[in-house]
Amino acid sequence: MNEEQSIGRVVKEIPSGVRWIIVADNGSTDGTAQAAREQGAQVVWEPRQGYGYACQAGIAKLPAAAEIVVFMDGDYSDYPAELSGLVSTLVEHEADLVVGSRVLGKREKGSLTPQQRLGNWLATRLISLLYGFSYTDLGPFRAIRAEALRLLDMQDRTYGWTVEMQVKALQHRMKVIEIPVSYRKRIGRSKVSGTVAGSIKAGVKILWTIGSLATKPSLVDRSRALK
């Protein structure tokens, strides 16, 4: 949404080897789009509110030649330089999805709110019980092979996007890896994690997404789930 103060710093710090940088402007009312363009990013306008809507808008603009897709928030809470670690892990371990875990990594005090930590614990515990794979986080900083992303056929348009990807990856017996990533307080205030109401709405949607996906047939190949 409104990330004028942070998006330029995010784009500027992305490693130079990245070929395409796409910023989804999810209905901002400030200078977010201009700040991103000034740092060389391609900006896609998506007026419909929702994390999934923004991600889908960015995906729609991916070049056909793209082989690996990295998702990262625009609020400067992630460390763009750590993108290289996600991609190298994906390639070296021949994985399909690499999730950056804020729980396993170094966190600035106060960067993960109590409601975020509780929501993470509940969601990852439920996934473990249903699928036998122990995630530690639903962190948005992640790398996935483009062909795997297409296979997942992502449908969620709001808060359930990240967990949908993680659950479907298990259902499709993909090779999933979690690695530690650093995390700091975001620039500006989140309308989701920054409020109790937003956190409750997100938490309910995430748990609902896990439950609804569990009703679909799936097989988890634990031998391919590397931790």
KAZI-V295815 format. One record per pair of residues at least 12 apart in sequence whose ideal C-beta (glycine too) atoms are under 10 Angstrom apart, sorted by the first residue. I is the first residue (numbers start at 0). J is the second residue. D is the distance in whole Angstrom. If there is no record, write none. Layout:
BEGIN
i=I j=J d=D
i=I j=J d=D
END
This chain:
BEGIN
i=0 j=24 d=9
i=0 j=25 d=5
i=0 j=26 d=6
i=0 j=27 d=6
i=0 j=28 d=8
i=0 j=29 d=9
i=0 j=31 d=8
i=0 j=48 d=8
i=0 j=50 d=10
i=0 j=53 d=9
i=0 j=73 d=9
i=0 j=74 d=9
i=0 j=187 d=9
i=0 j=189 d=9
i=0 j=190 d=7
i=1 j=24 d=10
i=1 j=25 d=9
i=1 j=26 d=9
i=1 j=27 d=5
i=1 j=28 d=6
i=1 j=29 d=5
i=1 j=30 d=9
i=1 j=31 d=6
i=1 j=73 d=10
i=1 j=74 d=10
i=1 j=187 d=7
i=1 j=188 d=10
i=1 j=190 d=10
i=2 j=22 d=9
i=2 j=24 d=9
i=2 j=25 d=9
i=2 j=27 d=7
i=2 j=29 d=8
i=2 j=30 d=10
i=2 j=31 d=5
i=2 j=32 d=10
i=2 j=34 d=8
i=2 j=35 d=8
i=2 j=72 d=9
i=2 j=73 d=4
i=2 j=74 d=6
i=2 j=75 d=8
i=2 j=185 d=9
i=2 j=186 d=8
i=2 j=187 d=7
i=3 j=27 d=7
i=3 j=28 d=10
i=3 j=29 d=4
i=3 j=30 d=4
i=3 j=31 d=5
i=3 j=32 d=9
i=3 j=33 d=8
i=3 j=34 d=5
i=3 j=35 d=9
i=3 j=73 d=10
i=3 j=186 d=10
i=3 j=187 d=9
i=4 j=29 d=9
i=4 j=30 d=9
i=4 j=31 d=9
i=4 j=34 d=8
i=4 j=74 d=9
i=4 j=75 d=8
i=4 j=186 d=5
i=4 j=187 d=6
i=5 j=31 d=9
i=5 j=34 d=8
i=5 j=72 d=9
i=5 j=73 d=6
i=5 j=74 d=5
i=5 j=75 d=4
i=5 j=76 d=9
i=5 j=185 d=7
i=5 j=186 d=4
i=5 j=187 d=7
i=6 j=22 d=6
i=6 j=24 d=9
i=6 j=27 d=9
i=6 j=29 d=10
i=6 j=30 d=9
i=6 j=31 d=5
i=6 j=32 d=9
i=6 j=33 d=10
i=6 j=34 d=5
i=6 j=35 d=5
i=6 j=36 d=10
i=6 j=37 d=10
i=6 j=38 d=8
i=6 j=40 d=8
i=6 j=42 d=9
i=6 j=72 d=10
i=6 j=73 d=5
i=6 j=74 d=8
i=6 j=75 d=8
i=6 j=186 d=9
i=7 j=30 d=9
i=7 j=31 d=9
i=7 j=33 d=9
i=7 j=34 d=4
i=7 j=35 d=7
i=7 j=36 d=9
i=7 j=37 d=6
i=7 j=38 d=5
i=7 j=40 d=9
i=7 j=73 d=10
i=7 j=75 d=9
i=8 j=34 d=9
i=8 j=38 d=8
i=8 j=73 d=9
i=8 j=74 d=10
i=8 j=75 d=5
i=8 j=79 d=8
i=8 j=186 d=8
i=9 j=22 d=8
i=9 j=34 d=10
i=9 j=35 d=8
i=9 j=38 d=8
i=9 j=40 d=9
i=9 j=71 d=7
i=9 j=72 d=8
i=9 j=73 d=5
i=9 j=74 d=8
i=9 j=75 d=6
i=9 j=76 d=9
i=9 j=77 d=8
i=9 j=78 d=10
i=9 j=79 d=6
i=9 j=186 d=9
i=10 j=22 d=7
i=10 j=34 d=8
i=10 j=35 d=6
i=10 j=36 d=9
i=10 j=37 d=9
i=10 j=38 d=4
i=10 j=39 d=7
i=10 j=40 d=5
i=10 j=73 d=8
i=10 j=79 d=8
i=11 j=34 d=10
i=11 j=37 d=9
i=11 j=38 d=5
i=11 j=39 d=9
i=11 j=40 d=10
i=11 j=79 d=8
i=12 j=38 d=9
i=12 j=75 d=9
i=12 j=77 d=10
i=12 j=78 d=8
i=12 j=79 d=4
i=12 j=80 d=6
i=12 j=81 d=10
i=12 j=82 d=9
i=13 j=38 d=9
i=13 j=39 d=9
i=13 j=40 d=9
i=13 j=69 d=9
i=13 j=71 d=8
i=13 j=79 d=5
i=13 j=80 d=8
i=13 j=82 d=6
i=13 j=83 d=10
i=14 j=79 d=7
i=14 j=80 d=6
i=14 j=81 d=9
i=14 j=82 d=6
i=14 j=83 d=5
i=14 j=86 d=9
i=16 j=82 d=9
i=16 j=83 d=8
i=16 j=86 d=9
i=17 j=67 d=10
i=17 j=69 d=8
i=17 j=79 d=9
i=17 j=82 d=7
i=17 j=83 d=9
i=17 j=86 d=9
i=18 j=62 d=8
i=18 j=64 d=8
i=18 j=65 d=8
i=18 j=66 d=10
i=18 j=67 d=10
i=19 j=40 d=9
i=19 j=41 d=7
i=19 j=57 d=10
i=19 j=60 d=8
i=19 j=61 d=7
i=19 j=62 d=6
i=19 j=64 d=9
i=19 j=65 d=7
i=19 j=68 d=9
i=20 j=35 d=8
i=20 j=38 d=8
i=20 j=39 d=7
i=20 j=40 d=4
i=20 j=41 d=7
i=20 j=42 d=10
i=20 j=57 d=10
i=20 j=69 d=10
i=20 j=71 d=10
i=20 j=79 d=10
i=21 j=35 d=9
i=21 j=40 d=7
i=21 j=41 d=5
i=21 j=42 d=8
i=21 j=43 d=6
i=21 j=56 d=9
i=21 j=57 d=5
i=21 j=58 d=9
i=21 j=59 d=9
i=21 j=60 d=5
i=21 j=61 d=7
i=21 j=62 d=10
i=21 j=65 d=10
i=21 j=68 d=9
i=22 j=34 d=9
i=22 j=35 d=4
i=22 j=36 d=8
i=22 j=38 d=9
i=22 j=40 d=5
i=22 j=41 d=7
i=22 j=42 d=5
i=22 j=43 d=7
i=22 j=53 d=9
i=22 j=56 d=10
i=22 j=57 d=8
i=22 j=73 d=7
i=23 j=35 d=10
i=23 j=41 d=10
i=23 j=42 d=8
i=23 j=43 d=5
i=23 j=44 d=8
i=23 j=45 d=5
i=23 j=50 d=9
i=23 j=52 d=8
i=23 j=53 d=4
i=23 j=54 d=7
i=23 j=55 d=8
i=23 j=56 d=5
i=23 j=57 d=4
i=23 j=58 d=9
i=23 j=59 d=10
i=23 j=60 d=9
i=23 j=73 d=8
i=24 j=36 d=10
i=24 j=42 d=5
i=24 j=43 d=7
i=24 j=44 d=5
i=24 j=45 d=7
i=24 j=46 d=9
i=24 j=53 d=8
i=24 j=56 d=9
i=24 j=57 d=10
i=24 j=73 d=9
i=25 j=43 d=9
i=25 j=44 d=9
i=25 j=45 d=5
i=25 j=46 d=8
i=25 j=47 d=8
i=25 j=48 d=7
i=25 j=49 d=7
i=25 j=50 d=8
i=25 j=52 d=7
i=25 j=53 d=4
i=25 j=54 d=9
i=25 j=56 d=8
i=25 j=57 d=10
i=25 j=73 d=9
i=26 j=44 d=8
i=26 j=45 d=7
i=26 j=46 d=5
i=26 j=47 d=7
i=26 j=48 d=6
i=26 j=49 d=9
i=26 j=52 d=9
i=26 j=53 d=9
i=27 j=42 d=10
i=27 j=44 d=9
i=27 j=45 d=10
i=27 j=46 d=10
i=27 j=73 d=10
i=29 j=187 d=10
i=31 j=73 d=8
i=32 j=44 d=7
i=34 j=73 d=10
i=35 j=73 d=8
i=40 j=73 d=10
i=41 j=57 d=9
i=41 j=60 d=7
i=42 j=57 d=10
i=42 j=60 d=10
i=43 j=55 d=10
i=43 j=56 d=5
i=43 j=57 d=6
i=43 j=58 d=10
i=43 j=59 d=7
i=43 j=60 d=5
i=44 j=56 d=8
i=45 j=57 d=8
i=45 j=59 d=9
i=47 j=156 d=7
i=47 j=157 d=10
i=48 j=156 d=9
i=48 j=157 d=8
i=48 j=190 d=9
i=49 j=155 d=8
i=49 j=156 d=5
i=49 j=157 d=4
i=49 j=158 d=8
i=49 j=159 d=10
i=49 j=160 d=8
i=50 j=70 d=10
i=50 j=72 d=9
i=50 j=139 d=8
i=50 j=155 d=8
i=50 j=156 d=8
i=50 j=157 d=6
i=50 j=158 d=6
i=50 j=159 d=9
i=50 j=160 d=5
i=50 j=161 d=8
i=50 j=191 d=8
i=50 j=201 d=9
i=51 j=153 d=7
i=51 j=154 d=8
i=51 j=155 d=5
i=51 j=156 d=4
i=51 j=157 d=6
i=51 j=158 d=8
i=51 j=159 d=7
i=51 j=160 d=4
i=51 j=161 d=9
i=51 j=163 d=8
i=51 j=164 d=10
i=52 j=155 d=9
i=52 j=156 d=5
i=52 j=157 d=8
i=52 j=160 d=9
i=53 j=70 d=10
i=53 j=72 d=10
i=53 j=73 d=9
i=53 j=156 d=9
i=53 j=157 d=10
i=53 j=160 d=9
i=54 j=68 d=10
i=54 j=70 d=6
i=54 j=139 d=9
i=54 j=148 d=10
i=54 j=153 d=7
i=54 j=155 d=9
i=54 j=156 d=9
i=54 j=160 d=6
i=54 j=161 d=9
i=54 j=164 d=9
i=55 j=153 d=7
i=55 j=154 d=9
i=55 j=155 d=9
i=55 j=156 d=7
i=55 j=160 d=9
i=57 j=70 d=8
i=58 j=70 d=9
i=58 j=145 d=9
i=58 j=148 d=7
i=58 j=149 d=9
i=58 j=153 d=8
i=61 j=145 d=7
i=61 j=148 d=9
i=61 j=149 d=10
i=62 j=145 d=10
i=63 j=145 d=9
i=64 j=145 d=9
i=65 j=144 d=10
i=65 j=145 d=5
i=65 j=148 d=9
i=66 j=89 d=10
i=66 j=90 d=10
i=66 j=144 d=7
i=66 j=145 d=5
i=66 j=146 d=8
i=67 j=85 d=9
i=67 j=86 d=6
i=67 j=89 d=6
i=67 j=90 d=8
i=67 j=97 d=10
i=67 j=142 d=6
i=67 j=143 d=7
i=67 j=144 d=6
i=67 j=145 d=7
i=67 j=146 d=10
i=67 j=147 d=10
i=67 j=148 d=9
i=68 j=141 d=9
i=68 j=142 d=7
i=68 j=143 d=6
i=68 j=144 d=8
i=68 j=145 d=6
i=68 j=147 d=9
i=68 j=148 d=6
i=68 j=149 d=10
i=69 j=82 d=5
i=69 j=83 d=10
i=69 j=85 d=6
i=69 j=86 d=7
i=69 j=89 d=9
i=69 j=97 d=9
i=69 j=99 d=9
i=69 j=140 d=8
i=69 j=141 d=7
i=69 j=142 d=5
i=69 j=143 d=8
i=70 j=85 d=10
i=70 j=98 d=10
i=70 j=99 d=10
i=70 j=138 d=10
i=70 j=139 d=6
i=70 j=140 d=7
i=70 j=141 d=5
i=70 j=142 d=8
i=70 j=143 d=8
i=70 j=148 d=10
i=70 j=160 d=9
i=70 j=161 d=8
i=70 j=164 d=9
i=71 j=85 d=9
i=71 j=99 d=9
i=71 j=138 d=10
i=71 j=139 d=7
i=71 j=140 d=5
i=71 j=141 d=8
i=71 j=142 d=9
i=71 j=180 d=10
i=72 j=138 d=9
i=72 j=139 d=5
i=72 j=140 d=7
i=72 j=185 d=8
i=72 j=189 d=9
i=73 j=185 d=9
i=73 j=186 d=9
i=74 j=139 d=10
i=74 j=183 d=10
i=74 j=184 d=9
i=74 j=185 d=4
i=74 j=186 d=6
i=74 j=187 d=6
i=74 j=188 d=10
i=74 j=189 d=7
i=75 j=183 d=8
i=75 j=184 d=9
i=75 j=185 d=6
i=75 j=186 d=5
i=75 j=187 d=9
i=76 j=101 d=9
i=76 j=106 d=10
i=76 j=107 d=9
i=76 j=110 d=7
i=76 j=111 d=9
i=76 j=138 d=10
i=76 j=139 d=9
i=76 j=140 d=9
i=76 j=181 d=10
i=76 j=182 d=6
i=76 j=183 d=6
i=76 j=184 d=7
i=76 j=185 d=4
i=76 j=186 d=8
i=76 j=187 d=10
i=76 j=189 d=9
i=76 j=192 d=10
i=77 j=99 d=7
i=77 j=101 d=9
i=77 j=138 d=8
i=77 j=139 d=8
i=77 j=140 d=5
i=77 j=180 d=7
i=77 j=181 d=8
i=77 j=182 d=7
i=77 j=183 d=8
i=77 j=185 d=9
i=78 j=99 d=9
i=78 j=104 d=9
i=78 j=105 d=10
i=78 j=140 d=9
i=78 j=180 d=7
i=78 j=181 d=5
i=78 j=182 d=8
i=78 j=183 d=8
i=79 j=140 d=9
i=80 j=181 d=9
i=81 j=99 d=7
i=81 j=104 d=9
i=81 j=140 d=7
i=81 j=178 d=9
i=81 j=179 d=9
i=81 j=180 d=5
i=81 j=181 d=6
i=81 j=182 d=10
i=82 j=99 d=9
i=82 j=140 d=8
i=82 j=142 d=8
i=82 j=180 d=9
i=83 j=142 d=10
i=84 j=97 d=9
i=84 j=99 d=8
i=84 j=142 d=9
i=84 j=178 d=6
i=84 j=179 d=9
i=84 j=180 d=8
i=85 j=97 d=5
i=85 j=98 d=9
i=85 j=99 d=6
i=85 j=140 d=7
i=85 j=141 d=7
i=85 j=142 d=4
i=85 j=143 d=9
i=85 j=176 d=9
i=85 j=178 d=7
i=85 j=180 d=8
i=86 j=142 d=5
i=87 j=142 d=9
i=87 j=178 d=10
i=88 j=142 d=8
i=88 j=176 d=6
i=88 j=177 d=9
i=88 j=178 d=5
i=88 j=225 d=10
i=89 j=141 d=10
i=89 j=142 d=5
i=89 j=143 d=8
i=89 j=144 d=7
i=89 j=147 d=10
i=89 j=174 d=9
i=89 j=176 d=8
i=89 j=178 d=10
i=90 j=142 d=9
i=90 j=144 d=10
i=91 j=176 d=10
i=92 j=174 d=7
i=92 j=176 d=6
i=92 j=178 d=10
i=92 j=225 d=6
i=93 j=144 d=10
i=93 j=174 d=7
i=93 j=223 d=10
i=93 j=225 d=10
i=94 j=142 d=9
i=94 j=143 d=9
i=94 j=144 d=8
i=94 j=147 d=9
i=94 j=168 d=10
i=94 j=173 d=8
i=94 j=174 d=5
i=94 j=175 d=7
i=94 j=176 d=5
i=94 j=178 d=10
i=94 j=223 d=9
i=94 j=224 d=10
i=94 j=225 d=7
i=95 j=142 d=10
i=95 j=143 d=7
i=95 j=144 d=5
i=95 j=146 d=8
i=95 j=147 d=4
i=95 j=148 d=9
i=95 j=150 d=9
i=95 j=151 d=9
i=95 j=168 d=6
i=95 j=171 d=8
i=95 j=172 d=9
i=95 j=173 d=4
i=95 j=174 d=5
i=95 j=175 d=7
i=95 j=176 d=9
i=95 j=223 d=9
i=96 j=141 d=7
i=96 j=142 d=7
i=96 j=143 d=5
i=96 j=144 d=8
i=96 j=147 d=6
i=96 j=148 d=9
i=96 j=151 d=9
i=96 j=164 d=7
i=96 j=165 d=8
i=96 j=167 d=10
i=96 j=168 d=5
i=96 j=169 d=9
i=96 j=171 d=10
i=96 j=173 d=6
i=96 j=174 d=8
i=96 j=175 d=5
i=96 j=176 d=7
i=96 j=177 d=9
i=97 j=140 d=10
i=97 j=141 d=6
i=97 j=142 d=5
i=97 j=143 d=8
i=97 j=144 d=10
i=97 j=174 d=9
i=97 j=175 d=8
i=97 j=176 d=5
i=97 j=177 d=8
i=97 j=178 d=6
i=97 j=180 d=10
i=98 j=134 d=7
i=98 j=135 d=9
i=98 j=136 d=7
i=98 j=137 d=8
i=98 j=138 d=6
i=98 j=139 d=9
i=98 j=140 d=8
i=98 j=141 d=5
i=98 j=142 d=9
i=98 j=143 d=9
i=98 j=161 d=8
i=98 j=164 d=9
i=98 j=165 d=7
i=98 j=168 d=9
i=98 j=175 d=7
i=98 j=176 d=7
i=98 j=177 d=5
i=98 j=178 d=8
i=98 j=180 d=9
i=99 j=136 d=8
i=99 j=138 d=5
i=99 j=139 d=8
i=99 j=140 d=4
i=99 j=141 d=6
i=99 j=142 d=8
i=99 j=177 d=8
i=99 j=178 d=6
i=99 j=179 d=8
i=99 j=180 d=3
i=99 j=181 d=9
i=99 j=182 d=9
i=100 j=119 d=9
i=100 j=123 d=10
i=100 j=134 d=8
i=100 j=135 d=5
i=100 j=136 d=4
i=100 j=137 d=9
i=100 j=138 d=6
i=100 j=140 d=9
i=100 j=141 d=10
i=100 j=176 d=10
i=100 j=177 d=5
i=100 j=178 d=7
i=100 j=179 d=6
i=100 j=180 d=6
i=100 j=182 d=9
i=101 j=115 d=9
i=101 j=116 d=10
i=101 j=119 d=8
i=101 j=135 d=9
i=101 j=136 d=5
i=101 j=137 d=9
i=101 j=138 d=5
i=101 j=139 d=9
i=101 j=140 d=8
i=101 j=179 d=8
i=101 j=180 d=6
i=101 j=181 d=8
i=101 j=182 d=4
i=101 j=183 d=10
i=102 j=116 d=8
i=102 j=119 d=7
i=102 j=120 d=9
i=102 j=123 d=9
i=102 j=134 d=9
i=102 j=135 d=4
i=102 j=136 d=5
i=102 j=137 d=10
i=102 j=138 d=8
i=102 j=177 d=9
i=102 j=179 d=8
i=102 j=180 d=10
i=102 j=182 d=9
i=103 j=135 d=6
i=103 j=136 d=7
i=103 j=138 d=9
i=103 j=177 d=7
i=103 j=178 d=7
i=103 j=179 d=4
i=103 j=180 d=8
i=104 j=135 d=10
i=104 j=136 d=9
i=104 j=138 d=9
i=104 j=140 d=10
i=104 j=178 d=8
i=104 j=179 d=4
i=104 j=180 d=5
i=104 j=181 d=5
i=104 j=182 d=6
i=105 j=179 d=7
i=105 j=180 d=9
i=105 j=181 d=5
i=105 j=182 d=7
i=105 j=183 d=9
i=106 j=179 d=10
i=106 j=180 d=10
i=106 j=181 d=7
i=106 j=182 d=5
i=106 j=183 d=8
i=106 j=184 d=10
i=107 j=181 d=8
i=107 j=182 d=7
i=107 j=183 d=4
i=107 j=184 d=6
i=108 j=183 d=10
i=108 j=184 d=8
i=109 j=183 d=9
i=109 j=184 d=6
i=110 j=181 d=9
i=110 j=182 d=5
i=110 j=183 d=5
i=110 j=184 d=5
i=110 j=185 d=8
i=110 j=192 d=10
i=111 j=136 d=9
i=111 j=138 d=10
i=111 j=182 d=7
i=111 j=184 d=9
i=111 j=192 d=8
i=112 j=189 d=9
i=112 j=191 d=10
i=112 j=192 d=5
i=112 j=193 d=8
i=112 j=194 d=10
i=112 j=195 d=10
i=112 j=198 d=7
i=113 j=198 d=9
i=114 j=191 d=10
i=114 j=192 d=7
i=114 j=193 d=10
i=114 j=194 d=9
i=114 j=195 d=7
i=114 j=197 d=9
i=114 j=198 d=4
i=114 j=199 d=8
i=114 j=201 d=9
i=114 j=202 d=7
i=115 j=136 d=10
i=115 j=137 d=9
i=115 j=189 d=10
i=115 j=191 d=9
i=115 j=192 d=5
i=115 j=198 d=7
i=115 j=201 d=9
i=115 j=202 d=9
i=116 j=136 d=10
i=117 j=198 d=9
i=117 j=202 d=8
i=118 j=137 d=8
i=118 j=158 d=10
i=118 j=162 d=10
i=118 j=192 d=9
i=118 j=198 d=7
i=118 j=199 d=9
i=118 j=201 d=7
i=118 j=202 d=4
i=118 j=203 d=10
i=118 j=205 d=7
i=118 j=206 d=8
i=119 j=134 d=9
i=119 j=135 d=8
i=119 j=136 d=6
i=119 j=137 d=6
i=119 j=138 d=9
i=119 j=202 d=10
i=119 j=205 d=9
i=120 j=135 d=9
i=120 j=136 d=10
i=121 j=202 d=7
i=121 j=205 d=8
i=121 j=206 d=7
i=121 j=209 d=9
i=122 j=134 d=8
i=122 j=136 d=9
i=122 j=137 d=6
i=122 j=161 d=9
i=122 j=162 d=6
i=122 j=165 d=9
i=122 j=166 d=10
i=122 j=202 d=8
i=122 j=205 d=5
i=122 j=206 d=6
i=122 j=208 d=9
i=122 j=209 d=6
i=123 j=135 d=6
i=123 j=136 d=7
i=123 j=137 d=7
i=123 j=162 d=9
i=123 j=165 d=9
i=123 j=209 d=10
i=125 j=162 d=9
i=125 j=166 d=10
i=125 j=205 d=9
i=125 j=206 d=7
i=125 j=209 d=5
i=125 j=210 d=8
i=125 j=213 d=9
i=126 j=162 d=8
i=126 j=165 d=7
i=126 j=166 d=6
i=126 j=169 d=8
i=126 j=209 d=6
i=126 j=212 d=10
i=126 j=213 d=9
i=128 j=209 d=10
i=128 j=213 d=10
i=129 j=166 d=8
i=129 j=169 d=9
i=129 j=209 d=7
i=129 j=210 d=9
i=129 j=212 d=9
i=129 j=213 d=5
i=129 j=217 d=9
i=129 j=219 d=9
i=130 j=165 d=9
i=130 j=166 d=7
i=130 j=168 d=10
i=130 j=169 d=5
i=130 j=170 d=8
i=130 j=209 d=9
i=130 j=212 d=10
i=130 j=213 d=8
i=130 j=217 d=7
i=130 j=218 d=10
i=130 j=219 d=5
i=130 j=221 d=9
i=130 j=224 d=9
i=131 j=169 d=8
i=131 j=219 d=6
i=131 j=221 d=6
i=131 j=224 d=8
i=132 j=165 d=9
i=132 j=166 d=9
i=132 j=168 d=9
i=132 j=169 d=5
i=132 j=175 d=7
i=132 j=177 d=10
i=132 j=219 d=6
i=132 j=221 d=7
i=132 j=224 d=5
i=132 j=226 d=8
i=133 j=177 d=9
i=133 j=224 d=9
i=133 j=226 d=7
i=134 j=162 d=9
i=134 j=165 d=6
i=134 j=166 d=9
i=134 j=169 d=9
i=134 j=175 d=8
i=134 j=177 d=6
i=134 j=226 d=9
i=135 j=177 d=6
i=135 j=179 d=9
i=135 j=226 d=9
i=136 j=161 d=9
i=136 j=165 d=9
i=136 j=177 d=7
i=136 j=179 d=10
i=136 j=180 d=9
i=136 j=182 d=9
i=137 j=158 d=10
i=137 j=159 d=10
i=137 j=160 d=10
i=137 j=161 d=5
i=137 j=162 d=5
i=137 j=164 d=9
i=137 j=165 d=7
i=137 j=201 d=10
i=137 j=205 d=7
i=138 j=161 d=7
i=138 j=165 d=10
i=138 j=177 d=9
i=138 j=180 d=7
i=138 j=182 d=8
i=139 j=160 d=8
i=139 j=161 d=6
i=139 j=164 d=10
i=140 j=161 d=10
i=140 j=178 d=10
i=140 j=180 d=5
i=140 j=181 d=10
i=140 j=182 d=8
i=141 j=161 d=8
i=141 j=164 d=7
i=141 j=165 d=9
i=141 j=175 d=10
i=141 j=177 d=9
i=141 j=178 d=10
i=141 j=180 d=9
i=142 j=176 d=10
i=142 j=178 d=10
i=143 j=164 d=7
i=143 j=168 d=8
i=143 j=173 d=9
i=143 j=175 d=10
i=144 j=173 d=9
i=144 j=174 d=10
i=147 j=164 d=9
i=147 j=167 d=10
i=147 j=168 d=7
i=147 j=171 d=8
i=147 j=173 d=6
i=147 j=174 d=9
i=147 j=175 d=10
i=148 j=164 d=8
i=148 j=168 d=10
i=150 j=167 d=9
i=150 j=168 d=9
i=150 j=171 d=6
i=150 j=173 d=8
i=151 j=163 d=8
i=151 j=164 d=6
i=151 j=165 d=10
i=151 j=166 d=10
i=151 j=167 d=5
i=151 j=168 d=7
i=151 j=170 d=9
i=151 j=171 d=7
i=151 j=173 d=8
i=152 j=167 d=8
i=152 j=171 d=10
i=153 j=167 d=8
i=154 j=167 d=9
i=154 j=208 d=10
i=154 j=212 d=10
i=155 j=204 d=8
i=155 j=205 d=10
i=155 j=208 d=6
i=155 j=211 d=10
i=155 j=212 d=10
i=157 j=191 d=10
i=157 j=200 d=9
i=157 j=201 d=8
i=157 j=204 d=6
i=157 j=205 d=10
i=157 j=208 d=9
i=158 j=191 d=7
i=158 j=197 d=9
i=158 j=198 d=10
i=158 j=200 d=7
i=158 j=201 d=4
i=158 j=202 d=8
i=158 j=203 d=8
i=158 j=204 d=4
i=158 j=205 d=6
i=158 j=207 d=9
i=158 j=208 d=8
i=159 j=201 d=9
i=159 j=203 d=10
i=159 j=204 d=5
i=159 j=205 d=6
i=159 j=206 d=9
i=159 j=207 d=7
i=159 j=208 d=3
i=159 j=209 d=8
i=159 j=211 d=9
i=159 j=212 d=9
i=160 j=204 d=10
i=160 j=205 d=10
i=160 j=208 d=9
i=161 j=205 d=8
i=161 j=208 d=9
i=162 j=204 d=9
i=162 j=205 d=5
i=162 j=206 d=9
i=162 j=207 d=10
i=162 j=208 d=5
i=162 j=209 d=6
i=162 j=212 d=8
i=163 j=205 d=9
i=163 j=208 d=6
i=163 j=209 d=9
i=163 j=211 d=9
i=163 j=212 d=7
i=165 j=177 d=10
i=165 j=208 d=10
i=165 j=209 d=9
i=165 j=212 d=10
i=166 j=208 d=7
i=166 j=209 d=6
i=166 j=211 d=10
i=166 j=212 d=5
i=166 j=213 d=8
i=166 j=215 d=10
i=166 j=217 d=8
i=167 j=212 d=7
i=167 j=215 d=9
i=167 j=217 d=9
i=168 j=224 d=9
i=169 j=212 d=9
i=169 j=217 d=7
i=169 j=218 d=9
i=169 j=219 d=5
i=169 j=220 d=9
i=169 j=221 d=9
i=169 j=223 d=10
i=169 j=224 d=7
i=170 j=212 d=7
i=170 j=213 d=9
i=170 j=215 d=7
i=170 j=216 d=8
i=170 j=217 d=4
i=170 j=218 d=8
i=170 j=219 d=7
i=171 j=217 d=8
i=171 j=218 d=9
i=171 j=219 d=10
i=171 j=220 d=10
i=172 j=217 d=8
i=172 j=218 d=6
i=172 j=219 d=7
i=172 j=220 d=4
i=172 j=221 d=9
i=172 j=222 d=9
i=172 j=223 d=6
i=172 j=224 d=9
i=173 j=220 d=9
i=173 j=223 d=7
i=173 j=224 d=9
i=174 j=220 d=9
i=174 j=222 d=10
i=174 j=223 d=5
i=174 j=224 d=7
i=174 j=225 d=6
i=175 j=223 d=8
i=175 j=224 d=6
i=175 j=225 d=7
i=175 j=226 d=9
i=176 j=224 d=9
i=176 j=225 d=5
i=176 j=226 d=7
i=177 j=224 d=10
i=177 j=225 d=9
i=177 j=226 d=7
i=189 j=201 d=10
END
